Amino acid sequence: MPGIFLPDDDATAALGAALAAELAPGDLVLLQGDLGAGKTALARAIIRALADDPALDVPSPTFALVQPYDTPRGAVLHADLYRLGDPREVDELGLLDNPDAIVLVEWAERSPEITAAATLVVALTMPPGGDGRNAVLTRR
């Protein structure tokens, strides 16, 4: 699939809303990219759209590892595996425990189990010059 150029935060929020509209219970979305590529910003936009609350506080799960949300569309889990010490620790997070949850995972490459379970991969990169970001979506 060709890349999508996101020139600013509004474009990222619009992509998040469009993705949220297509997500179904059981979807596991990998958000890939370097530090600062916009993974958390996109996750925040998706969660706010799923919750139908544009002002919802959506903190980064970097230290908590997982932030759960109850939304009109069902359970949503937002995980950041950056601080995961060992891939086996992912079992303790319960990301795959609820087959109806929508799960968004940053730094999923730290867990082959999570990577293998993905239904959508969103790869974010910053173009030369650092203005905006590029997104490539791959359905599995």
C-alpha positions as CSV (number, residue, x, y, z in Angstrom):
1,M,0.0,0.0,0.0
2,P,1.4,3.4,-0.8
3,G,2.4,5.8,2.0
4,I,0.2,8.5,3.4
5,F,1.8,11.8,4.1
6,L,0.7,13.4,7.3
7,P,1.8,17.1,7.2
8,D,0.6,17.9,10.8
9,D,-1.2,16.8,14.0
10,D,-4.6,17.4,12.4
11,A,-3.8,15.0,9.6
12,T,-2.6,12.4,12.1
13,A,-5.8,12.8,14.1
14,A,-7.8,12.4,10.9
15,L,-5.9,9.2,10.1
16,G,-6.5,8.0,13.6
17,A,-10.3,8.6,13.3
18,A,-10.4,6.8,9.9
19,L,-8.5,3.8,11.3
20,A,-10.8,3.7,14.4
21,A,-13.8,3.6,12.1
22,E,-12.4,0.4,10.5
23,L,-11.2,-1.4,13.6
24,A,-13.2,-4.4,14.9
25,P,-13.2,-6.3,18.1
26,G,-10.1,-8.5,18.2
27,D,-7.9,-6.3,16.0
28,L,-4.3,-5.9,17.1
29,V,-2.6,-2.9,15.6
30,L,1.2,-2.5,15.7
31,L,2.4,1.1,15.6
32,Q,6.0,1.1,14.3
33,G,8.6,3.8,14.0
34,D,11.6,5.4,15.6
35,L,11.3,7.6,18.7
36,G,9.4,10.8,17.8
37,A,7.8,9.3,14.7
38,G,4.3,9.8,16.1
39,K,3.2,6.4,17.4
40,T,1.7,7.7,20.6
41,A,0.0,10.7,18.8
42,L,-1.7,8.3,16.4
43,A,-2.7,5.9,19.2
44,R,-4.1,8.9,21.1
45,A,-6.2,9.8,18.0
46,I,-7.5,6.3,17.5
47,I,-8.4,5.9,21.2
48,R,-10.2,9.3,21.3
49,A,-12.2,8.3,18.2
50,L,-13.1,4.9,19.6
51,A,-14.2,6.6,22.9
52,D,-16.0,9.3,21.0
53,D,-14.3,11.8,23.2
54,P,-11.9,14.3,21.5
55,A,-10.7,15.6,24.9
56,L,-10.1,12.2,26.5
57,D,-6.8,12.2,28.5
58,V,-4.7,9.5,26.8
59,P,-1.3,9.3,28.5
60,S,1.6,7.4,27.0
61,P,1.8,3.9,28.4
62,T,5.7,4.0,28.5
63,F,5.9,3.5,32.3
64,A,2.6,1.7,33.0
65,L,3.2,-0.5,29.9
66,V,-0.5,-0.9,29.3
67,Q,-3.4,1.6,29.6
68,P,-6.9,0.2,29.4
69,Y,-9.9,2.1,28.1
70,D,-13.7,1.3,28.2
71,T,-15.2,2.7,25.0
72,P,-18.6,2.5,23.3
73,R,-16.8,0.1,20.9
74,G,-15.6,-2.1,23.7
75,A,-12.3,-2.6,25.6
76,V,-9.2,-0.9,24.1
77,L,-5.7,-1.6,25.4
78,H,-2.8,0.7,24.5
79,A,0.6,-0.9,25.2
80,D,4.2,0.3,24.9
81,L,6.7,-2.5,25.0
82,Y,9.8,-0.3,24.9
83,R,10.6,-1.0,28.6
84,L,9.9,-4.8,28.3
85,G,12.9,-6.6,29.7
86,D,12.2,-10.0,28.2
87,P,9.7,-11.1,25.5
88,R,8.2,-13.6,27.9
89,E,7.1,-10.7,30.1
90,V,4.4,-9.8,27.6
91,D,2.2,-12.7,28.9
92,E,1.8,-10.8,32.2
93,L,0.4,-7.8,30.4
94,G,-2.7,-9.7,29.2
95,L,-2.8,-8.1,25.8
96,L,-4.2,-11.3,24.2
97,D,-6.5,-12.3,27.1
98,N,-9.7,-10.6,25.8
99,P,-10.4,-11.7,22.2
100,D,-12.8,-8.8,21.8
101,A,-10.5,-6.1,22.8
102,I,-8.9,-3.7,20.3
103,V,-5.2,-3.6,21.1
104,L,-2.7,-0.9,20.0
105,V,0.9,-1.7,20.6
106,E,4.0,0.5,20.3
107,W,7.4,-1.2,20.1
108,A,5.9,-4.6,19.4
109,E,9.1,-5.8,17.9
110,R,10.1,-6.6,21.5
111,S,7.6,-9.5,21.4
112,P,7.5,-11.9,18.5
113,E,4.2,-13.3,20.0
114,I,2.5,-9.9,19.7
115,T,4.0,-9.2,16.2
116,A,2.7,-12.5,15.0
117,A,-0.8,-11.7,16.2
118,A,-1.1,-8.4,14.5
119,T,-4.0,-7.7,12.1
120,L,-2.8,-4.2,11.0
121,V,0.7,-2.6,11.0
122,V,1.1,1.1,10.8
123,A,4.7,2.1,10.0
124,L,5.5,5.8,10.7
125,T,8.6,7.5,9.4
126,M,9.8,11.1,9.4
127,P,10.7,12.4,5.9
128,P,14.0,14.1,5.3
129,G,13.8,17.5,6.9
130,G,11.6,16.3,9.7
131,D,8.4,18.0,8.7
132,G,5.3,15.8,9.0
133,R,5.4,12.0,8.9
134,N,4.7,9.2,6.4
135,A,2.4,6.3,7.3
136,V,2.3,3.0,5.5
137,L,-0.6,0.6,6.5
138,T,-0.3,-3.1,6.0
139,R,-3.3,-5.4,6.7
140,R,-2.5,-9.0,7.8
